[in-house]
Amino acid sequence: MQEKNNSIYLIVGLGNPDPEYQNTPHNIGFAVADKIAEEQEQRWKNAKLVFGDVSKFNCDGNEVVLLKPLTYMNKSGLAVKSALGFWKIDMGNLLVVQDDSDIELGRLKIGSNQSSGGHKGIENIIQAVGSKRFNRLKVGIRPAGLAQSGKVRVKAEKFILRPYPKEKLEIVAQEGVKAVYFWLRNGLEKTMSKYNRKI
């Protein structure tokens, strides 16, 4: 069980707010957050002080704040920094859910204190909060069979904003939801052991 510095956790799902991004892999962070709010039967409320939509629920006696930044992906750091400060949340209690174009669709990886890996949203968060020491759940969005390296590598731009069947994205998002709950209840190390195993 992870050491709990306070009883408030912040789960941030990354995405872009415009409707045309809704069913794209790049918005899988939003999809995960939406599914959690739906399961918890909680509505979203616009919170201008933290530049995003917010929903709250209780998990094993701890308060959990869900946040969807409405600043667009590349400016996500403003919302995250504001939320950390407003609720006085410890950096170790922050989990950012992001898409990862280098991981096969549906695969998950979780970690902390990592570079952005070229993800613009994560880059902006690192700059805004002045640290890499926060937890990140990476949800794979690269279609099976697309080369990740070499001369035939398919660049992320070719597929991250392409609409996917809603049902397919929901299955992927549900796996992310399970990982979020597992992290909340078991901490980083056990979640890494469960989800970072090589296939």
Secondary structure, DSSP 4 states (H G I P E B T S, - for coil): ----SSSEEEEEE----SGGGTTSGGGHHHHHHHHHHHHTT---EEEGGGTEEEEEEEETTEEEEEEEE-S-GGGHHHHHHHHHHHHT--GGGEEEEEEEEEEETT-EEEEES---TT-HHHHHHHHHHT-S-SEEEEEEEEPTT---SSTTPPPGGGTTTS---HHHHHHHHHHHHHHHHHHHHHHHHHHHHHH----
